Amino acid sequence: MTGLIVMAVGAVVAAAGYVRFRGPWARYQALKAQDANVARYESWRGGLRDSGTTGASVAMDILRTQARQAGAIMIAGVAAIVVGLLLWR
């Protein structure tokens, strides 16, 4: 019985982590694609882009951190499911 409860809690935690992961990851990928597009345009134009910190790079760092945290939550949920399986037997 305890194993089933731990598995259920793990499933809820993993699902919550996935929901938290989707938003920042999608926005990160969009910013990354936009940054690559700008870099291609600037290189075509003659390399006018400097290597300084931009608002987009700061946002990408924040989104990457949020995605990592949500991934850790998902991993904790999966680990709880595995522990629940071990307790259930």
Secondary structure, DSSP 4 states (H G I P E B T S, - for coil): -HHHHHHHHHHHHHHHHHHHHHHHHHHHHHHHHHHHHHHHHHHHHTS----S--HHHHHHHHHHHHHHHHHHHHHHHHHHHHHHHHHH-
